[in-house]
Amino acid sequence: MNTTKNKVSKCVMARIMRQGKTLQKNFTLREYKTWTKAQTAADKWVVKMKKELPPIAPAKGRMSKRNSSGVVGVWPRMTTYGKGKNTKYYCRWYARWPECPLKGGVSFSADQHGDDEAFAMAYLARVHETVDREWVLKKFKAFKRTKKYKQIVDTKQMEFA
C-alpha cells in the first residue's frame, strides 16, 4: 500500500521508496474535491512512479542498521543461566536466512569453539544456507587455513568479552 488518507490535512498522501529515498506527493481535497478523486489520482501517480523508478532491491543479503556482526544473517547472543554466584554465561553465534528450517537459526558455541571460530562457522552456515552442523565443522577445518577466513573474522564488528 502506497497511499494514506490523511483526514487532518484533508489529502491523500502517496509515497514510494527506492534506494533509501522517499518520494511523496499529496493529493488535496481542495484540488480534487472528493476523497475518491484524490485517491484515484494518488494511485495513478504511484503506478507512474513505479514504472519510472528502478525495481526494489532484494532484501536478501542487504546489510541493515540493526546488524551487529558485520555479516548479514549472523548475530551473537549471550544467554545467562542461574542467579547470583551460580550465574553462568553462554555465548553463541547464530546464522539464519529466509526459508531457514530452524525457527531460531543454527548456532555455534563461542565457549566450545572460540569466538572467531564460532563466528566463522555461523558465516559458513549462512553462506551455504545449511543447518547441517557436521558439514559446517568439516568445511570449517579447510576454511580456517584460507585468506578468506581471516577476511571474514576481520569483518566481525563485536566480540564476546
Secondary structure, 3 states (H helix, E strand, C coil): CCEEEECCCCEEEEEEEECCEEEEEEEEHHHHCCHHHHHHHHHHHHHHHHHHCCCCCCCCCCCCCCCCCCCCCEEEEEEEECCHHHCEEEEEEEECCCCCCCCCCEEEEHHHHCHHHHHHHHHHHHHHCCCCHHHHHHHHHHHCCCHHHHHHHHHCCCCCC
